[in-house]
């Protein structure tokens, strides 16, 4: 029997095909369905799908209830970050604490050598690398995974295209229904919009002042949590003819400051809570300051657990609370959380 691998099973096509491919490669495969968020009805549907997938592949499926841990480590920080006037990245926290944290601990309990998921990413055991399918690459969201677990991770889809996976699943009798399932959303626990979700926990709709960068009151907004840096709609600016963008947020005063597009330009960033896969303290590289943006050249200086980044070209709309992720070509070398710019 080959080495044992524990596969995260969501009930979707990617994790199902991942388990199938690993079994075909000779691994002793077992699946794990993790109950994370507490969205009503979600687990009843997806756990059933995951069990169906496991039965099809012919593997045992474990179920791990992590709802309390998820609420503490991911969901409450999501609420708190918005309440602070910042923009959170819950997926990166979830990947570190649960999918490649609690899942690793569970793998140890059942004697699994490796952990696998249906993420589109590659690893050589020391670094992550962007997936071959750049339209599905998830490396940005995995920058915060503890470096000590990388040697145990397997990603069967890292060198494949999403279209290949769908074609493969469609060609296998019994997997056709998995292909037609709706794709999971970017943030799994957000059904519609993040503000609809926040309304159940905090006072989102509080009318406040819109200021210009000189501190003059120029309009009104519907509550600071409706806005992120760079947003250009949903508030009033008296007498404005040109587009105005949110350039800063004051949560305590329930105020947003707006300006022209050039006021969004950022040339330096400070990061905290770093997670690096390199021990270098000063280096030149590229950085992504938001998902689905281009990595830009920068100089990085690390002091204690902070990184001081000098950007070699201006970036517009940098938001505190978001992740900044370093890339050396296709290789991910870590990152941190934007503290200020």
Secondary structure, 3 states (H helix, E strand, C coil): CCCEEEEECCCCHHHHHHHHHHHHCCCEEEEEEEECCCCCCHHHHHHHHHHHHHHHHCCCEEEEECHHHHHHHHHHHHHHHHHCCCCCCHHHHHHHHHHHHHHHHHHHHCCCCEEECCCCEEECCCCEEECCCCCCCCHHHHCCCCHHHHHHEECCCCCCCHHHHHHHHHHCCCCHHHHCCCCCCCCCCCCCCHHHHHCCCCCCCCCEEEEECCCCEEEEECCHHHCCCCCCCCECCCCCCCCCEEEEEECCCCEEEEECHHHHEEEEEEEEEEEECCCCCEEEEEEECCCCCCCEEEEEEEECCEEEEEEEEEEECCCCCCEEEEEECCEEEEEEEEEEC
